[in-house]
Amino acid sequence: MTAIPDIPLRDALPDAEIVRRVLAGETSLFELIMRRYNQRVYRAVRAIVRDESDAEDVMQQAYVNAYTHLAQFAERSAFSTWLTRIAINEALARVRPRGLQVVSDDVLPDVESPSPNPEEAAMSSEVKEVVESEIAALPESYRSVFMLREVEGLSTIETAECLDLSEDVVKTRLHRARAMLREKIYRRAAFGSAFTFGQSRCDRIVANVMARIG
């Protein structure tokens, strides 16, 4: 395997170039992909599976799936979108046999949601736990949209592409997901700090996947 480039060079490598080089035999570069997108993949998966160990299992399998089918990435969309959809599909494959019920968009009333307060930047560990608990309690169809849009910060277009939904559906589900969360969470919490994926967990995922594909 070729050694991974120094950090400045590594960070500058575009996804498409990494993919081409991995396909050309520089397998070790796949680690860059994982470290670059572990946070997004984790949040996308965690929006669907509710168990932490299941989430890590899904992540590992999703990366293996992506590596196995890397030649199928045609650059018609961003690599991050392609990878996220693989992770979402793997997560859905895990939960669907369990009879997970997805709430229809017609079930909940269309109510106004409180606006986030951008000045509330700090979140205590207690509030963080409340936020994650409330988000995890959302029905899957809303939780996935909320996690990608509000927690991970994807655009409406990116979220629609990742979830294979229309932009209008994304907007509707996001609006209703916000309405389902308590107003105090919006006022006290910074959602971007929820569901973080720590360095030790990142290292574990990378090591396990590299062992499987190596």
Rosetta constraint file for C-alpha pairs under 8 A:
AtomPair CA 1 CA 25 HARMONIC 7.66 0.50
AtomPair CA 1 CA 26 HARMONIC 5.89 0.50
AtomPair CA 1 CA 27 HARMONIC 6.24 0.50
AtomPair CA 1 CA 28 HARMONIC 5.89 0.50
AtomPair CA 2 CA 26 HARMONIC 5.59 0.50
AtomPair CA 2 CA 27 HARMONIC 7.50 0.50
AtomPair CA 2 CA 28 HARMONIC 6.36 0.50
AtomPair CA 2 CA 29 HARMONIC 7.84 0.50
AtomPair CA 3 CA 28 HARMONIC 6.91 0.50
AtomPair CA 4 CA 10 HARMONIC 7.38 0.50
AtomPair CA 4 CA 28 HARMONIC 6.52 0.50
AtomPair CA 4 CA 29 HARMONIC 6.03 0.50
AtomPair CA 5 CA 9 HARMONIC 5.90 0.50
AtomPair CA 5 CA 10 HARMONIC 5.27 0.50
AtomPair CA 6 CA 10 HARMONIC 5.81 0.50
AtomPair CA 7 CA 11 HARMONIC 5.98 0.50
AtomPair CA 8 CA 12 HARMONIC 6.45 0.50
AtomPair CA 9 CA 13 HARMONIC 6.57 0.50
AtomPair CA 10 CA 32 HARMONIC 7.39 0.50
AtomPair CA 13 CA 17 HARMONIC 6.51 0.50
AtomPair CA 13 CA 18 HARMONIC 6.58 0.50
AtomPair CA 14 CA 18 HARMONIC 6.43 0.50
AtomPair CA 15 CA 19 HARMONIC 6.22 0.50
AtomPair CA 15 CA 33 HARMONIC 7.34 0.50
AtomPair CA 15 CA 79 HARMONIC 6.48 0.50
AtomPair CA 16 CA 20 HARMONIC 6.25 0.50
AtomPair CA 16 CA 75 HARMONIC 7.43 0.50
AtomPair CA 16 CA 79 HARMONIC 7.16 0.50
AtomPair CA 17 CA 21 HARMONIC 6.14 0.50
AtomPair CA 18 CA 22 HARMONIC 6.04 0.50
AtomPair CA 18 CA 29 HARMONIC 6.50 0.50
AtomPair CA 18 CA 30 HARMONIC 7.30 0.50
AtomPair CA 18 CA 32 HARMONIC 7.99 0.50
AtomPair CA 18 CA 33 HARMONIC 7.71 0.50
AtomPair CA 19 CA 23 HARMONIC 6.15 0.50
AtomPair CA 19 CA 30 HARMONIC 7.71 0.50
AtomPair CA 19 CA 70 HARMONIC 7.12 0.50
AtomPair CA 20 CA 24 HARMONIC 6.17 0.50
AtomPair CA 21 CA 25 HARMONIC 6.45 0.50
AtomPair CA 21 CA 26 HARMONIC 5.54 0.50
AtomPair CA 21 CA 27 HARMONIC 7.83 0.50
AtomPair CA 21 CA 29 HARMONIC 7.54 0.50
AtomPair CA 22 CA 26 HARMONIC 4.50 0.50
AtomPair CA 22 CA 27 HARMONIC 4.83 0.50
AtomPair CA 22 CA 28 HARMONIC 7.41 0.50
AtomPair CA 22 CA 29 HARMONIC 6.10 0.50
AtomPair CA 22 CA 30 HARMONIC 6.41 0.50
AtomPair CA 23 CA 27 HARMONIC 7.46 0.50
AtomPair CA 23 CA 70 HARMONIC 7.32 0.50
AtomPair CA 23 CA 71 HARMONIC 7.00 0.50
AtomPair CA 26 CA 30 HARMONIC 7.98 0.50
AtomPair CA 27 CA 214 HARMONIC 7.49 0.50
AtomPair CA 28 CA 210 HARMONIC 7.67 0.50
AtomPair CA 29 CA 33 HARMONIC 7.32 0.50
AtomPair CA 30 CA 34 HARMONIC 6.65 0.50
AtomPair CA 30 CA 67 HARMONIC 7.86 0.50
AtomPair CA 30 CA 210 HARMONIC 7.99 0.50
AtomPair CA 31 CA 35 HARMONIC 6.22 0.50
AtomPair CA 31 CA 206 HARMONIC 6.30 0.50
AtomPair CA 31 CA 210 HARMONIC 7.22 0.50
AtomPair CA 32 CA 36 HARMONIC 5.93 0.50
AtomPair CA 33 CA 37 HARMONIC 6.19 0.50
AtomPair CA 34 CA 38 HARMONIC 5.42 0.50
AtomPair CA 34 CA 63 HARMONIC 7.55 0.50
AtomPair CA 34 CA 206 HARMONIC 6.48 0.50
AtomPair CA 35 CA 202 HARMONIC 6.85 0.50
AtomPair CA 35 CA 206 HARMONIC 7.35 0.50
AtomPair CA 37 CA 41 HARMONIC 6.00 0.50
AtomPair CA 37 CA 80 HARMONIC 7.28 0.50
AtomPair CA 38 CA 42 HARMONIC 5.84 0.50
AtomPair CA 38 CA 197 HARMONIC 7.30 0.50
AtomPair CA 38 CA 202 HARMONIC 6.68 0.50
AtomPair CA 39 CA 43 HARMONIC 6.23 0.50
AtomPair CA 39 CA 196 HARMONIC 6.82 0.50
AtomPair CA 39 CA 197 HARMONIC 5.62 0.50
AtomPair CA 40 CA 44 HARMONIC 6.13 0.50
AtomPair CA 40 CA 84 HARMONIC 7.52 0.50
AtomPair CA 40 CA 148 HARMONIC 7.93 0.50
AtomPair CA 40 CA 152 HARMONIC 6.33 0.50
AtomPair CA 41 CA 45 HARMONIC 6.06 0.50
AtomPair CA 41 CA 59 HARMONIC 6.88 0.50
AtomPair CA 41 CA 83 HARMONIC 7.85 0.50
AtomPair CA 41 CA 84 HARMONIC 5.89 0.50
AtomPair CA 41 CA 87 HARMONIC 6.47 0.50
AtomPair CA 42 CA 46 HARMONIC 5.81 0.50
AtomPair CA 42 CA 55 HARMONIC 7.02 0.50
AtomPair CA 42 CA 56 HARMONIC 7.70 0.50
AtomPair CA 42 CA 59 HARMONIC 6.76 0.50
AtomPair CA 42 CA 197 HARMONIC 7.09 0.50
AtomPair CA 43 CA 47 HARMONIC 6.12 0.50
AtomPair CA 43 CA 147 HARMONIC 6.46 0.50
AtomPair CA 43 CA 148 HARMONIC 7.19 0.50
AtomPair CA 43 CA 151 HARMONIC 7.79 0.50
AtomPair CA 43 CA 152 HARMONIC 6.99 0.50
AtomPair CA 43 CA 195 HARMONIC 6.61 0.50
AtomPair CA 44 CA 48 HARMONIC 7.17 0.50
AtomPair CA 44 CA 84 HARMONIC 7.01 0.50
AtomPair CA 44 CA 87 HARMONIC 7.30 0.50
AtomPair CA 44 CA 88 HARMONIC 6.42 0.50
AtomPair CA 44 CA 144 HARMONIC 6.64 0.50
AtomPair CA 44 CA 147 HARMONIC 6.68 0.50
AtomPair CA 44 CA 148 HARMONIC 6.39 0.50
AtomPair CA 45 CA 49 HARMONIC 6.24 0.50
AtomPair CA 45 CA 55 HARMONIC 6.04 0.50
AtomPair CA 45 CA 58 HARMONIC 7.18 0.50
AtomPair CA 45 CA 59 HARMONIC 7.15 0.50
AtomPair CA 45 CA 87 HARMONIC 6.37 0.50
AtomPair CA 45 CA 88 HARMONIC 5.91 0.50
AtomPair CA 45 CA 91 HARMONIC 5.81 0.50
AtomPair CA 46 CA 50 HARMONIC 6.22 0.50
AtomPair CA 46 CA 51 HARMONIC 7.78 0.50
AtomPair CA 46 CA 52 HARMONIC 7.55 0.50
AtomPair CA 46 CA 55 HARMONIC 5.82 0.50
AtomPair CA 47 CA 136 HARMONIC 6.88 0.50
AtomPair CA 47 CA 140 HARMONIC 6.95 0.50
AtomPair CA 47 CA 143 HARMONIC 5.63 0.50
AtomPair CA 47 CA 144 HARMONIC 5.00 0.50
AtomPair CA 47 CA 147 HARMONIC 6.17 0.50
AtomPair CA 48 CA 88 HARMONIC 7.70 0.50
AtomPair CA 48 CA 91 HARMONIC 6.26 0.50
AtomPair CA 48 CA 92 HARMONIC 6.81 0.50
AtomPair CA 48 CA 95 HARMONIC 7.57 0.50
AtomPair CA 48 CA 140 HARMONIC 6.02 0.50
AtomPair CA 48 CA 143 HARMONIC 7.46 0.50
AtomPair CA 48 CA 144 HARMONIC 6.54 0.50
AtomPair CA 49 CA 54 HARMONIC 6.66 0.50
AtomPair CA 49 CA 55 HARMONIC 6.12 0.50
AtomPair CA 49 CA 91 HARMONIC 6.46 0.50
AtomPair CA 49 CA 92 HARMONIC 7.99 0.50
AtomPair CA 49 CA 94 HARMONIC 7.82 0.50
AtomPair CA 49 CA 95 HARMONIC 6.71 0.50
AtomPair CA 50 CA 54 HARMONIC 7.58 0.50
AtomPair CA 50 CA 55 HARMONIC 7.48 0.50
AtomPair CA 50 CA 136 HARMONIC 6.92 0.50
AtomPair CA 51 CA 55 HARMONIC 6.20 0.50
AtomPair CA 52 CA 56 HARMONIC 6.44 0.50
AtomPair CA 53 CA 57 HARMONIC 6.26 0.50
AtomPair CA 54 CA 58 HARMONIC 6.06 0.50
AtomPair CA 55 CA 59 HARMONIC 6.13 0.50
AtomPair CA 55 CA 91 HARMONIC 7.81 0.50
AtomPair CA 56 CA 60 HARMONIC 6.20 0.50
AtomPair CA 56 CA 205 HARMONIC 7.26 0.50
AtomPair CA 57 CA 61 HARMONIC 6.27 0.50
AtomPair CA 58 CA 62 HARMONIC 5.92 0.50
AtomPair CA 58 CA 87 HARMONIC 7.13 0.50
AtomPair CA 58 CA 90 HARMONIC 6.30 0.50
AtomPair CA 58 CA 91 HARMONIC 5.93 0.50
AtomPair CA 58 CA 94 HARMONIC 7.94 0.50
AtomPair CA 59 CA 63 HARMONIC 6.22 0.50
AtomPair CA 59 CA 87 HARMONIC 6.53 0.50
AtomPair CA 59 CA 205 HARMONIC 7.68 0.50
AtomPair CA 60 CA 64 HARMONIC 6.28 0.50
AtomPair CA 60 CA 205 HARMONIC 6.32 0.50
AtomPair CA 60 CA 208 HARMONIC 7.29 0.50
AtomPair CA 60 CA 209 HARMONIC 5.85 0.50
AtomPair CA 61 CA 65 HARMONIC 6.02 0.50
AtomPair CA 61 CA 90 HARMONIC 7.48 0.50
AtomPair CA 62 CA 66 HARMONIC 6.07 0.50
AtomPair CA 62 CA 83 HARMONIC 8.00 0.50
AtomPair CA 62 CA 86 HARMONIC 6.04 0.50
AtomPair CA 62 CA 87 HARMONIC 4.92 0.50
AtomPair CA 62 CA 90 HARMONIC 6.14 0.50
AtomPair CA 63 CA 67 HARMONIC 6.05 0.50
AtomPair CA 63 CA 83 HARMONIC 7.98 0.50
AtomPair CA 63 CA 87 HARMONIC 7.64 0.50
AtomPair CA 63 CA 209 HARMONIC 6.94 0.50
AtomPair CA 64 CA 68 HARMONIC 6.02 0.50
AtomPair CA 64 CA 209 HARMONIC 6.57 0.50
AtomPair CA 64 CA 212 HARMONIC 7.54 0.50
AtomPair CA 64 CA 213 HARMONIC 6.86 0.50
AtomPair CA 65 CA 69 HARMONIC 6.17 0.50
AtomPair CA 65 CA 86 HARMONIC 7.45 0.50
AtomPair CA 66 CA 70 HARMONIC 5.56 0.50
AtomPair CA 66 CA 83 HARMONIC 6.61 0.50
AtomPair CA 66 CA 86 HARMONIC 6.87 0.50
AtomPair CA 67 CA 213 HARMONIC 7.71 0.50
AtomPair CA 69 CA 73 HARMONIC 7.46 0.50
AtomPair CA 73 CA 79 HARMONIC 7.47 0.50
AtomPair CA 73 CA 82 HARMONIC 7.40 0.50
AtomPair CA 75 CA 79 HARMONIC 6.82 0.50
AtomPair CA 77 CA 81 HARMONIC 6.66 0.50
AtomPair CA 77 CA 82 HARMONIC 6.87 0.50
AtomPair CA 78 CA 82 HARMONIC 6.48 0.50
AtomPair CA 79 CA 83 HARMONIC 6.06 0.50
AtomPair CA 80 CA 84 HARMONIC 5.99 0.50
AtomPair CA 81 CA 85 HARMONIC 6.15 0.50
AtomPair CA 81 CA 158 HARMONIC 7.03 0.50
AtomPair CA 81 CA 161 HARMONIC 6.85 0.50
AtomPair CA 81 CA 162 HARMONIC 5.49 0.50
AtomPair CA 82 CA 86 HARMONIC 6.47 0.50
AtomPair CA 82 CA 162 HARMONIC 7.32 0.50
AtomPair CA 83 CA 87 HARMONIC 6.37 0.50
AtomPair CA 84 CA 88 HARMONIC 6.11 0.50
AtomPair CA 84 CA 162 HARMONIC 6.11 0.50
AtomPair CA 85 CA 89 HARMONIC 6.02 0.50
AtomPair CA 85 CA 162 HARMONIC 5.06 0.50
AtomPair CA 85 CA 163 HARMONIC 6.68 0.50
AtomPair CA 86 CA 90 HARMONIC 6.22 0.50
AtomPair CA 87 CA 91 HARMONIC 6.16 0.50
AtomPair CA 88 CA 92 HARMONIC 6.08 0.50
AtomPair CA 88 CA 162 HARMONIC 7.93 0.50
AtomPair CA 88 CA 163 HARMONIC 7.56 0.50
AtomPair CA 89 CA 93 HARMONIC 6.11 0.50
AtomPair CA 90 CA 94 HARMONIC 6.50 0.50
AtomPair CA 91 CA 95 HARMONIC 6.58 0.50
AtomPair CA 92 CA 96 HARMONIC 5.80 0.50
AtomPair CA 93 CA 97 HARMONIC 7.27 0.50
AtomPair CA 94 CA 98 HARMONIC 7.80 0.50
AtomPair CA 95 CA 99 HARMONIC 7.19 0.50
AtomPair CA 95 CA 100 HARMONIC 6.24 0.50
AtomPair CA 96 CA 100 HARMONIC 5.68 0.50
AtomPair CA 101 CA 139 HARMONIC 7.95 0.50
AtomPair CA 101 CA 140 HARMONIC 7.97 0.50
AtomPair CA 102 CA 139 HARMONIC 6.26 0.50
AtomPair CA 102 CA 140 HARMONIC 5.90 0.50
AtomPair CA 102 CA 141 HARMONIC 5.95 0.50
AtomPair CA 103 CA 107 HARMONIC 6.72 0.50
AtomPair CA 103 CA 139 HARMONIC 6.13 0.50
AtomPair CA 103 CA 140 HARMONIC 7.54 0.50
AtomPair CA 103 CA 141 HARMONIC 6.73 0.50
AtomPair CA 105 CA 173 HARMONIC 7.16 0.50
AtomPair CA 108 CA 176 HARMONIC 7.40 0.50
AtomPair CA 109 CA 176 HARMONIC 7.99 0.50
AtomPair CA 110 CA 176 HARMONIC 6.64 0.50
AtomPair CA 111 CA 176 HARMONIC 7.35 0.50
AtomPair CA 111 CA 179 HARMONIC 6.34 0.50
AtomPair CA 112 CA 175 HARMONIC 7.88 0.50
AtomPair CA 112 CA 179 HARMONIC 6.50 0.50
AtomPair CA 113 CA 175 HARMONIC 6.83 0.50
AtomPair CA 113 CA 176 HARMONIC 7.71 0.50
AtomPair CA 113 CA 178 HARMONIC 5.64 0.50
AtomPair CA 113 CA 179 HARMONIC 4.64 0.50
AtomPair CA 114 CA 178 HARMONIC 7.56 0.50
AtomPair CA 114 CA 179 HARMONIC 7.45 0.50
AtomPair CA 114 CA 183 HARMONIC 6.17 0.50
AtomPair CA 114 CA 186 HARMONIC 7.23 0.50
AtomPair CA 115 CA 186 HARMONIC 7.15 0.50
AtomPair CA 116 CA 186 HARMONIC 5.06 0.50
AtomPair CA 116 CA 187 HARMONIC 6.16 0.50
AtomPair CA 117 CA 186 HARMONIC 6.75 0.50
AtomPair CA 117 CA 187 HARMONIC 5.58 0.50
AtomPair CA 117 CA 188 HARMONIC 7.89 0.50
AtomPair CA 118 CA 190 HARMONIC 7.92 0.50
AtomPair CA 120 CA 187 HARMONIC 6.78 0.50
AtomPair CA 120 CA 188 HARMONIC 5.89 0.50
AtomPair CA 120 CA 189 HARMONIC 6.30 0.50
AtomPair CA 120 CA 190 HARMONIC 6.43 0.50
AtomPair CA 121 CA 189 HARMONIC 6.98 0.50
AtomPair CA 121 CA 190 HARMONIC 5.39 0.50
AtomPair CA 122 CA 188 HARMONIC 7.98 0.50
AtomPair CA 122 CA 189 HARMONIC 6.90 0.50
AtomPair CA 122 CA 190 HARMONIC 6.52 0.50
AtomPair CA 123 CA 127 HARMONIC 6.07 0.50
AtomPair CA 123 CA 128 HARMONIC 6.03 0.50
AtomPair CA 123 CA 188 HARMONIC 7.06 0.50
AtomPair CA 123 CA 189 HARMONIC 5.47 0.50
AtomPair CA 123 CA 190 HARMONIC 6.30 0.50
AtomPair CA 123 CA 193 HARMONIC 7.76 0.50
AtomPair CA 124 CA 128 HARMONIC 6.06 0.50
AtomPair CA 125 CA 129 HARMONIC 6.18 0.50
AtomPair CA 126 CA 130 HARMONIC 6.46 0.50
AtomPair CA 127 CA 131 HARMONIC 6.15 0.50
AtomPair CA 127 CA 185 HARMONIC 7.81 0.50
AtomPair CA 127 CA 188 HARMONIC 7.53 0.50
AtomPair CA 127 CA 189 HARMONIC 6.86 0.50
AtomPair CA 128 CA 132 HARMONIC 6.24 0.50
AtomPair CA 128 CA 189 HARMONIC 7.13 0.50
AtomPair CA 128 CA 193 HARMONIC 7.85 0.50
AtomPair CA 128 CA 194 HARMONIC 6.25 0.50
AtomPair CA 129 CA 133 HARMONIC 6.08 0.50
AtomPair CA 130 CA 134 HARMONIC 6.10 0.50
AtomPair CA 130 CA 185 HARMONIC 7.86 0.50
AtomPair CA 131 CA 135 HARMONIC 6.16 0.50
AtomPair CA 131 CA 185 HARMONIC 6.37 0.50
AtomPair CA 131 CA 189 HARMONIC 7.28 0.50
AtomPair CA 131 CA 191 HARMONIC 7.65 0.50
AtomPair CA 131 CA 194 HARMONIC 7.26 0.50
AtomPair CA 132 CA 136 HARMONIC 5.97 0.50
AtomPair CA 132 CA 194 HARMONIC 6.40 0.50
AtomPair CA 132 CA 195 HARMONIC 6.86 0.50
AtomPair CA 133 CA 137 HARMONIC 6.24 0.50
AtomPair CA 134 CA 138 HARMONIC 6.82 0.50
AtomPair CA 134 CA 181 HARMONIC 6.66 0.50
AtomPair CA 135 CA 143 HARMONIC 6.51 0.50
AtomPair CA 135 CA 147 HARMONIC 7.92 0.50
AtomPair CA 135 CA 181 HARMONIC 7.47 0.50
AtomPair CA 136 CA 143 HARMONIC 7.02 0.50
AtomPair CA 138 CA 142 HARMONIC 6.36 0.50
AtomPair CA 138 CA 143 HARMONIC 5.27 0.50
AtomPair CA 138 CA 177 HARMONIC 7.15 0.50
AtomPair CA 138 CA 180 HARMONIC 7.51 0.50
AtomPair CA 139 CA 143 HARMONIC 5.86 0.50
AtomPair CA 140 CA 144 HARMONIC 5.94 0.50
AtomPair CA 141 CA 145 HARMONIC 6.87 0.50
AtomPair CA 141 CA 173 HARMONIC 7.42 0.50
AtomPair CA 142 CA 146 HARMONIC 6.05 0.50
AtomPair CA 142 CA 173 HARMONIC 5.35 0.50
AtomPair CA 142 CA 174 HARMONIC 6.50 0.50
AtomPair CA 142 CA 176 HARMONIC 7.37 0.50
AtomPair CA 142 CA 177 HARMONIC 5.39 0.50
AtomPair CA 143 CA 147 HARMONIC 5.91 0.50
AtomPair CA 143 CA 177 HARMONIC 6.98 0.50
AtomPair CA 144 CA 148 HARMONIC 6.31 0.50
AtomPair CA 145 CA 149 HARMONIC 5.98 0.50
AtomPair CA 145 CA 159 HARMONIC 6.82 0.50
AtomPair CA 145 CA 163 HARMONIC 7.92 0.50
AtomPair CA 145 CA 170 HARMONIC 6.39 0.50
AtomPair CA 145 CA 173 HARMONIC 6.71 0.50
AtomPair CA 145 CA 174 HARMONIC 6.03 0.50
AtomPair CA 146 CA 150 HARMONIC 5.42 0.50
AtomPair CA 146 CA 151 HARMONIC 6.91 0.50
AtomPair CA 146 CA 173 HARMONIC 7.84 0.50
AtomPair CA 146 CA 174 HARMONIC 5.61 0.50
AtomPair CA 146 CA 177 HARMONIC 6.46 0.50
AtomPair CA 146 CA 178 HARMONIC 7.79 0.50
AtomPair CA 147 CA 151 HARMONIC 4.86 0.50
AtomPair CA 147 CA 152 HARMONIC 6.17 0.50
AtomPair CA 148 CA 152 HARMONIC 4.88 0.50
AtomPair CA 148 CA 153 HARMONIC 6.14 0.50
AtomPair CA 148 CA 154 HARMONIC 5.68 0.50
AtomPair CA 148 CA 159 HARMONIC 6.21 0.50
AtomPair CA 149 CA 153 HARMONIC 4.81 0.50
AtomPair CA 149 CA 154 HARMONIC 4.84 0.50
AtomPair CA 149 CA 155 HARMONIC 6.26 0.50
AtomPair CA 149 CA 156 HARMONIC 6.87 0.50
AtomPair CA 149 CA 159 HARMONIC 6.57 0.50
AtomPair CA 149 CA 174 HARMONIC 7.74 0.50
AtomPair CA 150 CA 154 HARMONIC 7.43 0.50
AtomPair CA 150 CA 191 HARMONIC 6.72 0.50
AtomPair CA 150 CA 192 HARMONIC 7.29 0.50
AtomPair CA 151 CA 191 HARMONIC 5.30 0.50
AtomPair CA 151 CA 192 HARMONIC 4.92 0.50
AtomPair CA 151 CA 193 HARMONIC 7.69 0.50
AtomPair CA 151 CA 194 HARMONIC 6.91 0.50
AtomPair CA 152 CA 192 HARMONIC 6.60 0.50
AtomPair CA 153 CA 192 HARMONIC 7.59 0.50
AtomPair CA 154 CA 158 HARMONIC 5.86 0.50
AtomPair CA 154 CA 159 HARMONIC 6.04 0.50
AtomPair CA 155 CA 159 HARMONIC 6.10 0.50
AtomPair CA 156 CA 160 HARMONIC 6.06 0.50
AtomPair CA 156 CA 167 HARMONIC 6.16 0.50
AtomPair CA 156 CA 170 HARMONIC 6.63 0.50
AtomPair CA 156 CA 171 HARMONIC 7.17 0.50
AtomPair CA 157 CA 161 HARMONIC 6.24 0.50
AtomPair CA 157 CA 167 HARMONIC 6.19 0.50
AtomPair CA 158 CA 162 HARMONIC 6.16 0.50
AtomPair CA 159 CA 163 HARMONIC 6.12 0.50
AtomPair CA 159 CA 170 HARMONIC 7.22 0.50
AtomPair CA 160 CA 164 HARMONIC 5.54 0.50
AtomPair CA 160 CA 165 HARMONIC 4.71 0.50
AtomPair CA 160 CA 166 HARMONIC 5.63 0.50
AtomPair CA 160 CA 167 HARMONIC 5.54 0.50
AtomPair CA 160 CA 170 HARMONIC 6.18 0.50
AtomPair CA 161 CA 165 HARMONIC 6.59 0.50
AtomPair CA 165 CA 169 HARMONIC 6.38 0.50
AtomPair CA 165 CA 170 HARMONIC 6.71 0.50
AtomPair CA 166 CA 170 HARMONIC 6.43 0.50
AtomPair CA 167 CA 171 HARMONIC 6.23 0.50
AtomPair CA 168 CA 172 HARMONIC 6.19 0.50
AtomPair CA 169 CA 173 HARMONIC 6.05 0.50
AtomPair CA 170 CA 174 HARMONIC 6.00 0.50
AtomPair CA 171 CA 175 HARMONIC 6.12 0.50
AtomPair CA 172 CA 176 HARMONIC 6.29 0.50
AtomPair CA 173 CA 177 HARMONIC 5.92 0.50
AtomPair CA 174 CA 178 HARMONIC 6.16 0.50
AtomPair CA 175 CA 179 HARMONIC 6.38 0.50
AtomPair CA 176 CA 180 HARMONIC 6.32 0.50
AtomPair CA 177 CA 181 HARMONIC 6.67 0.50
AtomPair CA 181 CA 185 HARMONIC 7.14 0.50
AtomPair CA 181 CA 186 HARMONIC 7.95 0.50
AtomPair CA 182 CA 186 HARMONIC 7.18 0.50
AtomPair CA 183 CA 187 HARMONIC 6.43 0.50
AtomPair CA 184 CA 188 HARMONIC 6.05 0.50
AtomPair CA 185 CA 189 HARMONIC 5.54 0.50
AtomPair CA 186 CA 190 HARMONIC 7.69 0.50
AtomPair CA 190 CA 194 HARMONIC 7.55 0.50
AtomPair CA 197 CA 201 HARMONIC 6.56 0.50
AtomPair CA 197 CA 202 HARMONIC 6.66 0.50
AtomPair CA 198 CA 202 HARMONIC 6.15 0.50
AtomPair CA 199 CA 203 HARMONIC 6.06 0.50
AtomPair CA 200 CA 204 HARMONIC 6.24 0.50
AtomPair CA 201 CA 205 HARMONIC 6.24 0.50
AtomPair CA 202 CA 206 HARMONIC 6.20 0.50
AtomPair CA 203 CA 207 HARMONIC 6.03 0.50
AtomPair CA 204 CA 208 HARMONIC 6.10 0.50
AtomPair CA 205 CA 209 HARMONIC 6.11 0.50
AtomPair CA 206 CA 210 HARMONIC 5.97 0.50
AtomPair CA 207 CA 211 HARMONIC 6.10 0.50
AtomPair CA 208 CA 212 HARMONIC 6.34 0.50
AtomPair CA 209 CA 213 HARMONIC 6.21 0.50
AtomPair CA 210 CA 214 HARMONIC 5.54 0.50
